[in-house]
Structures are given as C-alpha cells and as structure tokens.
Amino acid sequence: MRPNRPVTAILCAAALALTAAACGPGDEEAGGDAKPTVAASLPGPDGIKIPDQLKEKLKERGIDLEKWKGGEWKNWKKEDWLRETGDYINPIIEGLWDPDRMRDAEQPQRPSVDPDAGKDQGVTDPTPAPVTAKPVNPPYHQSVPASGKVFFDGPEGSMVCSATVVKDPAHPGKSNMVWTAGHCVHAGKSGGWYRNIAFVPSYNNAGKPSAQLKGAPREQVAPYGVWWSDWAQTSDQWIATGGPTGGAGAPFDFAVLHVTPEKGSGKSLEETVGSALPVEFAAPAVPKVASITATGYPAAGPFDGQKAFQCTDKPGRLSLNATDPAMYRIGCTMTGGSSGGGWVAAGADGKPALVSNTSIGPAKAGWLAGPRLGPEAKGVFEAVSRKFK
C-alpha cells in the first residue's frame, strides 16, 4: 500500500454573517497523524478572524479576504484556484444556500469509466446486473437519519453530492463529522478545493417533488439546518491522480468533513439529527459481504436530485489498477448526485456500519463502485477526529 500523507484543507469557517449576493444555478457529478500547519481562530465581534500565517499565505496568492467575502470566491482562474495543503478558505456566508439555490444545484461530473473497466486489471468480478434504485420512504429523518446532501461551488456553478453523518470516537454521541467522496470536495489533479462546502442532513425530509420546493421556506428543505465545513481532508492519491474519466484515483476517492452550524444551536450534528454511523475499516472481504445498501440523492436524469434513493445488492470486486485496492461494485441505477453517499453493510460486530461511498459508474447508469476503506481512509478519518479532540 502506498504511503499516504494527509491532505488537509484549512477551512477557516469562523462564523461570518454576510448577506448572500444573488447567485445563479450551476452544474453535478465523484491519513496520517500530521497536524495542520494553520488553524482557524475564533471569530471576534467584528466578524471573521484569520490567523496571521494564513493571511500571509493568502497575500502570497494575491487573495484579498474582504474581496473574497464580497464575491471574489467566484473567480476560478486556474492560477488562483487553491489546491494545496493549508490553502483552502471556507468562511460561512449566511444565507448563501437558500432553498432555491439548493434546489437548482446540479451534480458535479462524477468520475466515469468504461462499462468494461477492470477486466484486464487484477481481480475483477463479472459486471453486475442493474438494480433499480428505490425511493426512500419519507420522512427521511426516520428512515435514513444519517444521510443528507453536500452543496458546494465549482467553476461550473453550484453543485451537489450526497453524504453521511459518521461517529467521532473523540466525541461519543456528539459527532460533527461527515463522510463523502473526495471528488465532492476537490477536483483532483487538474484542479483544487471546491468552495462554500456545506452539509444539509435530511434534505427535503418530506420527500416533496421539485415543483413543490420552489419558493419553499428553508426550514422545509433543511429542517435540521445548514452545516458548513470548517475542516476537510481527502487522500493524497485523489489530489495527485483524481480525474473526471478513467477511474484514476477512484480507489482512494473518499473525504471527511468536520462541520459547524451556520446558526449555532449549542448541539452537535449527531445530537441534532439523532444518528451517526460507525465507519468500518476492517470490513470482511468482498466474497463474505452478504449485501451492501447505497443511499444517495441522484440528480442526473431520470432523477432530479430532490429525493433520496437506495440500491441493495451483493457486492463484487472491481480492480482498476493491479497495484491499488480492489473496489466494491454493486448493481445500481442511481446517477450523478448520488456521489459520496454512504454504503452500509454489517460491520465486524454485525451492526450496520459505513463501509464505502459512491465514487464511480459508467456513463449509462447500471452499476456503481466505491472504495474499500483501508489504512489510507482510516488515517484521514483519525486525523480529522484528532484535530477537534
């Protein structure tokens, strides 16, 4: 297994109340112990405060924080797109993710691969038969309380993925950690960190159709609040090799967010939603897994991203590169937008646990693949947990 240096996004999400400027809709789609070099300081009465060390980094990159807050974050010139460790800023912009902007966010470009990918690489099982995605019974807070959507901005506009609230061993019963895909927070080798990353648990809890969400109050589409990511981390492999096609980096396409509420309530995310899943880093080998259930909010046709769906199937193996871990693969007709959604199976103790997340699939939906969570994933997870211990 290749060594993995943690890729740490410094998300300076001190509570900053701003009036969101009008923003149009956009487009969809996919360890270690090192301590962060810079941490966000607490906000003062005058708003956000950025550590001097990070201020200097931003100056070196020609970024003026006041201009950023005023809309400069919309500048996606490649030379200004932050991608390295410690370069990311994600201040809370209160009201930016209003109901209509959330509804109009599209899936990012989920990494796609040839339907026959893996046939000549390592151990790959036969392509699974498509499994028709079934709608999750609302209210989602009762059926899939740990699931939700991740919203973020990229060069193409506002985008969306799926995600899962996971347990934090450093804060039993009070986790603020969320699991998603690496391609939902970082563009990979050809880009950098996405911006305005926020998690909405039990999005559209009542499962209402898109037409009924137009002009809906925020409490209806985000009944448990909007939670901004004040810290994010993904794998070194995704940063170095991840891309929109071919599956490069996919075996390491995972990310962990630490979140904070846009409007503080004093309660953690886990306390607020009443649920969080443990992450299983020692799941049984693929042949021994009876079934996996993937949950997500597919946004590409024939879906519209407003409702949660699930697929359950016995997994097979997909090997894209003989030197990388084999991925889990299941039959599933969910499309882009489901990326990052949790894959749940029985953990070592027999209880439900998160064992993977949606990463890649063919252009014509029929199956999905997700990384098998090993040492690299565990390192990323533990580093985020320790940061807020």
LINQUIUR-V23343 format. One record per pair of residues at least 24 apart in sequence whose ideal C-beta (glycine too) atoms are under 10 Angstrom apart, sorted by the first residue. I is the first residue (numbers start at 1). J is the second residue. If there is no record, write none. Layout:
BEGIN
i:j
I:J
I:J
END
This chain:
BEGIN
i:j
1:323
1:324
1:325
1:374
1:375
1:376
2:235
2:236
2:237
2:252
2:323
2:324
2:375
2:376
3:31
3:32
3:236
3:375
3:376
3:379
4:31
4:32
4:235
4:236
4:237
4:252
4:374
4:375
4:376
4:377
4:378
4:379
4:380
5:31
5:32
5:34
5:85
5:235
5:236
5:239
5:379
6:31
6:32
6:33
6:34
6:35
6:36
6:85
6:233
6:234
6:235
6:236
6:376
6:379
6:380
6:382
6:383
6:384
6:387
7:31
7:32
7:34
7:83
7:84
7:85
7:86
7:182
7:185
7:186
7:193
7:232
7:233
7:234
7:235
7:236
7:237
7:238
7:239
7:240
7:255
7:380
7:383
8:32
8:34
8:35
8:36
8:37
8:38
8:84
8:85
8:86
8:88
8:231
8:232
8:233
8:234
8:380
8:383
8:384
8:387
9:36
9:82
9:83
9:84
9:85
9:86
9:87
9:88
9:89
9:90
9:185
9:186
9:192
9:193
9:194
9:197
9:229
9:230
9:231
9:232
9:233
9:234
9:255
9:257
10:36
10:37
10:38
10:39
10:40
10:50
10:51
10:53
10:54
10:57
10:82
10:85
10:86
10:87
10:88
10:89
10:90
10:193
10:230
10:231
10:232
11:40
11:88
11:89
11:90
11:91
11:92
11:185
11:193
11:195
11:197
11:228
11:229
11:230
11:231
11:232
11:233
11:257
11:258
11:259
11:260
12:38
12:39
12:40
12:41
12:43
12:48
12:49
12:50
12:51
12:54
12:55
12:58
12:65
12:88
12:89
12:90
12:91
12:92
12:230
12:231
13:40
13:43
13:48
13:89
13:90
13:91
13:92
13:93
13:197
13:198
13:227
13:228
13:229
13:230
13:231
13:232
13:258
13:259
13:260
13:262
14:40
14:41
14:42
14:43
14:44
14:47
14:48
14:49
14:50
14:91
14:92
14:230
14:260
15:42
15:43
15:47
15:48
15:91
15:92
15:94
15:228
15:230
15:260
15:261
15:262
15:263
15:264
16:43
16:47
16:48
16:49
16:65
16:69
16:91
16:92
16:93
16:94
16:228
16:262
17:43
17:47
17:48
17:92
17:93
17:94
17:95
17:262
17:263
18:47
18:48
18:69
18:70
18:71
18:91
18:92
18:93
18:94
18:95
18:96
19:93
19:94
19:95
19:96
20:71
20:93
20:94
20:95
20:96
20:97
20:98
20:101
20:196
21:70
21:71
21:74
21:93
21:95
21:96
22:101
23:71
23:74
23:93
23:96
23:97
23:98
23:100
23:101
23:104
23:153
23:157
23:158
23:196
24:101
24:104
24:157
24:158
25:100
25:101
25:102
25:103
25:104
25:105
25:106
25:157
25:158
25:159
26:101
26:104
26:105
26:106
26:108
26:152
26:153
26:154
26:155
26:156
26:157
26:158
26:159
26:160
27:105
27:106
27:107
27:108
27:109
27:154
27:155
27:156
27:157
27:158
27:159
27:160
27:299
27:336
28:105
28:106
28:107
28:108
28:109
28:110
28:154
28:156
28:157
28:158
28:159
28:160
28:161
28:298
28:299
28:300
28:305
28:335
28:336
28:337
28:338
28:339
29:106
29:107
29:108
29:109
29:110
29:111
29:112
29:154
29:156
29:159
29:160
29:161
29:181
29:183
29:184
29:244
29:299
29:300
29:335
29:336
29:337
29:338
29:339
29:340
29:360
30:107
30:108
30:109
30:110
30:111
30:112
30:161
30:180
30:181
30:182
30:183
30:184
30:188
30:238
30:242
30:243
30:244
30:247
30:249
30:250
30:253
30:254
30:336
30:339
30:340
30:357
30:358
30:359
30:360
30:361
30:369
30:370
31:233
31:235
31:236
31:374
31:375
31:376
31:377
31:378
31:379
31:380
31:381
31:382
31:383
31:384
32:233
32:236
32:375
32:376
32:378
32:379
32:380
32:382
32:383
33:379
33:382
33:383
33:386
34:85
34:379
34:383
35:383
35:386
35:387
36:85
36:86
36:231
36:233
36:383
36:384
36:387
37:85
37:86
38:85
38:86
38:87
39:230
39:231
39:387
40:89
40:90
40:91
40:230
40:231
40:260
43:91
43:92
47:91
48:89
48:91
48:92
50:89
50:91
53:86
54:86
54:87
54:88
54:89
57:82
57:84
57:86
57:87
57:89
58:82
58:87
58:89
60:87
61:87
63:87
63:89
65:89
65:91
68:195
69:93
73:153
73:195
73:196
74:153
74:155
74:157
74:195
74:196
75:155
76:153
76:154
76:155
76:156
76:191
76:192
76:195
77:155
78:155
78:190
78:191
78:192
80:192
81:154
81:155
81:187
81:190
81:191
81:192
81:193
81:194
81:195
82:191
82:192
82:193
82:195
83:186
83:187
83:188
83:189
83:190
83:191
83:192
83:193
83:239
84:192
84:193
84:239
85:233
85:236
85:239
87:192
87:193
88:185
88:186
88:192
88:193
88:194
88:195
88:197
88:229
88:231
88:232
89:193
89:195
90:152
90:185
90:193
90:194
90:195
90:196
90:197
90:198
90:228
90:229
90:230
90:231
90:232
90:257
91:195
91:196
91:228
91:230
92:196
92:198
92:226
92:227
92:228
92:229
92:230
92:260
92:261
92:262
92:263
93:195
93:196
93:198
93:228
93:262
94:226
94:228
94:262
94:263
95:218
95:226
95:262
96:151
96:153
96:158
96:196
96:198
96:226
96:228
96:262
97:151
97:152
97:153
97:158
97:196
97:198
97:200
97:218
97:221
97:222
97:226
97:228
97:262
98:217
98:218
98:221
98:222
98:226
99:204
99:213
99:214
99:215
99:216
99:217
99:218
99:219
99:220
99:221
99:222
100:213
100:214
100:215
100:216
100:218
100:221
101:151
101:153
101:157
101:158
101:196
102:149
102:151
102:158
102:160
102:198
102:200
102:203
102:204
102:213
102:216
102:218
102:221
102:222
102:226
102:305
102:306
103:160
103:203
103:204
103:210
103:213
103:214
103:215
103:216
103:221
103:304
103:305
103:306
104:157
104:158
104:160
104:210
104:214
104:305
105:149
105:150
105:151
105:152
105:153
105:157
105:158
105:159
105:160
105:161
105:299
105:305
105:337
106:156
106:157
106:158
106:159
106:160
106:299
106:300
106:304
106:305
106:336
106:337
107:159
107:160
107:161
107:162
107:184
107:297
107:298
107:299
107:300
107:303
107:305
107:335
107:336
107:337
107:338
107:339
108:150
108:152
108:154
108:156
108:157
108:159
108:160
108:161
108:181
108:183
108:184
108:187
108:194
108:244
108:299
108:336
108:337
108:339
108:340
109:154
109:156
109:159
109:183
109:187
109:243
109:244
109:245
109:336
109:339
110:161
110:181
110:183
110:184
110:244
110:253
110:299
110:300
110:335
110:336
110:337
110:338
110:339
110:340
110:358
110:359
110:360
110:361
110:363
110:368
111:181
111:182
111:183
111:188
111:238
111:242
111:243
111:244
111:245
111:246
111:247
111:248
111:249
111:250
111:253
111:336
111:339
111:359
111:360
111:361
111:369
112:244
112:245
112:246
112:247
112:336
112:360
112:361
112:362
112:363
112:364
113:245
113:246
113:247
113:248
113:250
113:318
113:320
113:359
113:360
113:361
113:362
113:363
113:369
114:245
114:246
114:247
114:362
114:363
115:361
115:362
115:363
115:364
115:366
115:367
116:362
117:246
117:247
117:250
117:318
117:319
117:320
117:329
117:360
117:362
117:369
118:247
118:316
118:317
118:318
118:319
118:320
118:321
118:326
118:327
118:329
118:369
119:318
119:319
120:319
120:322
121:247
121:318
121:319
121:320
121:321
121:322
121:323
121:324
121:326
122:317
122:318
122:319
122:320
122:321
122:322
122:323
122:324
122:325
122:326
123:286
123:316
123:317
123:318
123:319
123:322
123:326
124:316
124:317
124:318
124:319
124:320
124:326
124:327
124:329
125:286
125:287
125:315
125:316
125:317
125:318
125:319
125:326
125:329
126:316
126:329
127:316
127:318
127:329
127:331
127:362
127:366
127:367
128:313
128:314
128:315
128:316
128:318
128:329
128:330
128:331
128:332
128:366
128:367
128:368
128:369
129:313
129:331
129:366
129:367
130:311
130:313
130:331
130:332
130:333
130:364
130:365
130:366
130:367
131:294
131:310
131:311
131:312
131:313
131:314
131:330
131:331
131:332
131:333
131:334
131:366
131:367
131:368
132:309
132:311
132:331
132:332
132:333
132:334
133:294
133:295
133:296
133:298
133:302
133:303
133:308
133:309
133:310
133:311
133:312
133:332
133:333
133:334
133:335
133:338
133:365
133:368
134:309
134:310
134:311
134:312
134:333
135:207
135:303
135:307
135:308
135:309
135:310
136:207
136:295
136:296
136:297
136:307
136:308
136:309
136:310
137:207
137:308
137:310
138:202
138:204
138:205
138:206
138:207
138:208
138:307
138:308
139:202
139:204
139:205
139:206
139:207
139:223
140:201
140:202
140:203
140:204
140:205
140:206
140:207
140:223
140:295
140:297
140:307
140:308
141:201
141:202
141:205
141:206
141:223
141:224
141:273
141:274
141:275
142:202
142:205
142:274
142:275
143:202
143:207
143:295
143:308
143:310
144:201
144:202
144:275
144:293
144:295
144:296
144:308
144:310
144:341
144:342
144:344
145:201
145:202
145:205
145:224
145:270
145:273
145:274
145:275
145:276
145:277
146:175
146:178
146:179
146:201
146:202
146:269
146:270
146:273
146:274
146:275
146:276
146:277
146:295
146:342
146:344
146:352
146:354
147:201
147:202
147:203
147:273
147:275
147:277
147:295
147:296
147:297
147:308
147:310
147:341
147:342
147:344
148:178
148:180
148:199
148:200
148:201
148:202
148:203
148:204
148:205
148:222
148:224
148:227
148:269
148:273
148:295
148:297
148:308
148:341
148:342
149:180
149:184
149:198
149:199
149:200
149:201
149:202
149:203
149:204
149:221
149:222
149:296
149:297
149:299
149:305
149:306
149:308
149:337
149:340
149:341
150:178
150:180
150:181
150:184
150:185
150:194
150:197
150:198
150:199
150:200
150:203
150:227
150:229
150:255
150:257
150:259
150:297
150:339
150:340
150:341
151:184
151:194
151:196
151:197
151:198
151:199
151:200
151:203
151:222
151:226
151:228
152:180
152:184
152:185
152:193
152:194
152:195
152:196
152:197
152:198
152:199
152:229
153:194
153:195
153:196
153:197
153:198
154:184
154:187
154:191
154:192
154:193
154:194
154:195
154:196
155:187
155:191
155:192
155:194
155:195
158:196
159:184
159:194
159:299
159:336
159:337
159:339
160:184
160:200
160:203
160:297
160:299
160:305
160:336
160:337
160:339
160:340
161:185
161:194
161:197
161:199
161:255
161:296
161:297
161:299
161:336
161:337
161:338
161:339
161:340
161:341
161:357
161:358
162:203
162:294
162:295
162:296
162:297
162:298
162:299
162:305
162:308
162:309
162:334
162:337
162:338
162:339
162:340
162:341
162:342
162:357
162:358
163:199
163:200
163:201
163:255
163:257
163:259
163:295
163:296
163:297
163:339
163:340
163:341
163:342
163:357
164:199
164:201
164:275
164:276
164:277
164:279
164:295
164:296
164:340
164:341
164:342
164:343
164:344
164:354
164:357
165:199
165:201
165:202
165:224
165:227
165:259
165:268
165:269
165:270
165:272
165:273
165:274
165:275
165:276
165:277
165:342
165:354
166:256
166:257
166:269
166:270
166:276
166:277
166:278
166:279
166:342
166:353
166:354
166:381
166:385
167:270
167:275
167:276
167:277
167:278
167:279
167:353
167:354
167:385
168:256
168:258
168:268
168:269
168:270
168:276
168:279
168:381
168:384
168:385
168:388
168:389
169:278
169:279
169:381
169:382
169:385
169:386
169:389
170:382
170:384
170:385
170:386
170:387
170:388
170:389
171:268
171:270
171:276
171:385
171:388
171:389
172:270
172:276
173:268
173:270
173:271
173:276
174:267
174:268
174:269
174:270
174:271
174:276
175:258
175:259
175:268
175:269
175:270
175:271
175:273
175:275
175:276
175:277
175:385
175:388
176:227
176:229
176:230
176:231
176:257
176:258
176:259
176:260
176:261
176:267
176:268
176:269
176:270
176:271
176:272
176:276
176:384
176:388
177:231
177:256
177:257
177:258
177:259
177:268
177:269
177:270
177:276
177:279
177:381
177:384
177:385
177:388
178:227
178:229
178:232
178:255
178:256
178:257
178:258
178:259
178:269
178:276
178:340
178:342
178:384
179:254
179:255
179:256
179:257
179:276
179:277
179:279
179:340
179:341
179:342
179:343
179:354
179:356
179:357
179:373
179:377
179:380
179:381
180:229
180:232
180:234
180:253
180:254
180:255
180:256
180:257
180:339
180:340
180:341
180:342
180:357
180:358
181:234
181:238
181:242
181:250
181:253
181:254
181:255
181:338
181:339
181:340
181:341
181:356
181:357
181:358
181:359
181:360
181:370
181:371
182:232
182:233
182:234
182:235
182:237
182:238
182:239
182:242
182:249
182:250
182:252
182:253
182:254
182:255
182:256
182:339
182:340
182:357
182:359
182:371
182:380
183:234
183:238
183:242
183:243
183:244
183:249
183:250
183:253
183:254
183:255
183:339
183:340
183:359
183:360
184:232
184:234
184:253
184:254
184:255
184:257
184:339
184:340
184:341
184:357
184:358
184:359
185:229
185:232
185:233
185:234
185:238
185:254
185:255
185:256
185:257
185:340
186:232
186:233
186:234
186:235
186:238
186:239
186:242
186:249
186:253
186:255
187:238
187:239
187:242
187:243
187:244
188:234
188:237
188:238
188:239
188:240
188:241
188:242
188:243
188:244
188:248
188:249
188:253
189:238
189:239
189:240
189:241
189:242
189:243
189:248
189:249
190:242
190:243
190:244
191:239
191:242
191:243
191:244
192:239
193:232
193:234
193:239
194:229
194:232
196:228
196:229
197:227
197:228
197:229
197:230
197:232
197:255
197:257
197:259
198:222
198:225
198:226
198:227
198:228
198:229
198:257
198:259
198:262
199:224
199:225
199:226
199:227
199:228
199:229
199:257
199:259
199:269
200:224
200:225
200:226
200:227
200:297
201:225
201:226
201:227
201:259
201:269
201:270
201:272
201:273
201:274
201:275
202:272
202:273
202:275
202:308
203:297
203:305
203:306
203:307
203:308
204:297
204:305
204:306
204:307
204:308
205:308
206:307
207:306
207:307
207:308
208:306
208:307
209:304
209:306
209:307
210:304
210:305
210:306
210:307
211:304
211:306
212:306
213:304
213:306
221:306
222:262
223:273
224:261
224:265
224:269
224:272
224:273
224:274
225:259
225:261
225:262
225:263
225:264
225:265
225:267
225:269
225:272
225:273
226:259
226:261
226:262
226:263
227:257
227:258
227:259
227:260
227:261
227:262
227:269
227:272
227:273
228:257
228:259
228:260
228:261
228:262
229:255
229:256
229:257
229:258
229:259
229:260
230:257
230:258
230:259
230:260
230:387
230:388
231:256
231:257
231:258
231:259
231:260
231:383
231:384
231:387
231:388
232:256
232:257
232:258
232:259
232:380
232:384
233:257
233:258
233:379
233:380
233:381
233:383
233:384
233:387
234:376
234:377
234:380
235:371
235:376
235:377
235:379
235:380
236:376
236:379
236:380
237:324
237:371
237:376
238:359
238:371
238:376
238:380
241:321
241:324
242:359
245:360
245:363
246:320
246:360
247:318
247:320
247:321
247:324
247:327
247:359
247:360
247:361
247:369
248:320
248:321
248:324
248:360
249:320
249:321
249:324
249:359
249:360
249:371
250:318
250:320
250:321
250:324
250:327
250:359
250:360
250:369
250:370
250:371
251:318
251:319
251:320
251:321
251:323
251:324
251:325
251:326
251:327
251:359
251:360
251:369
251:370
251:371
251:372
251:374
251:376
252:324
252:325
252:327
252:359
252:371
252:373
252:374
252:376
252:377
252:380
253:327
253:339
253:340
253:356
253:357
253:358
253:359
253:360
253:369
253:370
253:371
254:279
254:340
254:356
254:357
254:359
254:370
254:371
254:373
254:376
254:377
254:380
254:381
255:340
255:357
255:377
255:380
255:381
255:384
256:377
256:380
256:381
256:382
256:383
256:384
256:385
257:384
258:384
258:385
258:387
258:388
260:388
276:354
277:342
277:344
277:347
277:351
277:352
277:353
277:354
277:355
278:347
278:348
278:349
278:351
278:352
278:353
278:354
279:342
279:347
279:353
279:354
279:355
279:356
279:373
279:377
279:378
279:381
280:344
280:345
280:346
280:347
280:348
280:349
280:351
280:352
280:353
280:354
280:355
280:356
280:373
281:347
281:348
281:353
281:354
281:355
281:372
281:373
281:374
281:375
281:376
281:377
281:378
281:379
281:381
281:382
282:347
282:348
282:353
282:355
282:373
282:374
282:378
283:315
283:328
283:343
283:345
283:346
283:347
283:348
283:353
283:354
283:355
283:356
283:372
283:373
283:374
284:345
284:346
284:347
284:348
284:355
285:317
285:326
285:372
286:314
286:315
286:316
286:317
286:318
286:326
286:327
286:328
286:329
286:372
287:314
287:315
287:316
287:317
289:314
289:315
289:316
289:328
289:330
289:345
289:346
289:355
290:314
290:315
290:345
290:346
291:315
291:330
291:344
291:345
291:346
292:328
292:329
292:330
292:332
292:343
292:344
292:345
292:346
292:355
292:356
292:368
292:370
293:330
293:332
293:342
293:343
293:344
293:345
293:352
294:328
294:330
294:332
294:334
294:338
294:341
294:342
294:343
294:344
294:356
294:357
294:358
294:368
294:370
295:334
295:338
295:341
295:342
295:343
295:344
295:357
295:358
296:332
296:334
296:335
296:336
296:337
296:338
296:339
296:340
296:341
296:342
296:343
296:357
296:358
296:368
297:334
297:337
297:338
297:339
297:340
297:341
298:332
298:333
298:334
298:335
298:336
298:337
298:338
298:339
298:341
298:358
298:365
299:334
299:335
299:336
299:337
299:338
299:339
300:334
300:335
300:336
300:337
300:338
300:363
300:365
301:335
301:336
301:365
302:333
302:335
302:365
303:333
303:334
303:335
303:336
303:337
303:338
303:365
304:337
305:335
305:336
305:337
305:338
306:337
308:338
308:341
309:333
309:334
309:335
309:337
309:338
309:341
310:334
310:338
310:341
310:344
311:338
311:341
311:343
311:358
311:367
311:368
312:344
312:345
313:367
313:368
315:343
315:345
315:355
315:356
315:369
315:370
315:372
316:367
316:369
317:369
317:372
318:359
318:360
318:367
318:368
318:369
318:370
318:372
320:360
320:369
324:371
325:371
325:372
325:373
325:374
325:375
325:376
325:377
326:369
326:371
326:372
327:356
327:359
327:360
327:368
327:369
327:370
327:371
327:372
328:355
328:356
328:357
328:359
328:368
328:369
328:370
328:371
328:372
328:373
329:356
329:360
329:361
329:367
329:368
329:369
329:370
330:356
330:358
330:361
330:367
330:368
330:369
330:370
331:366
331:367
331:368
332:358
332:361
332:365
332:366
332:367
332:368
332:369
333:361
333:364
333:365
333:366
333:367
333:368
334:358
334:361
334:365
334:367
334:368
335:361
335:363
335:364
335:365
335:368
336:361
336:363
336:365
338:365
338:368
339:368
339:370
340:370
341:368
341:370
342:370
343:368
343:370
343:371
343:372
343:373
END
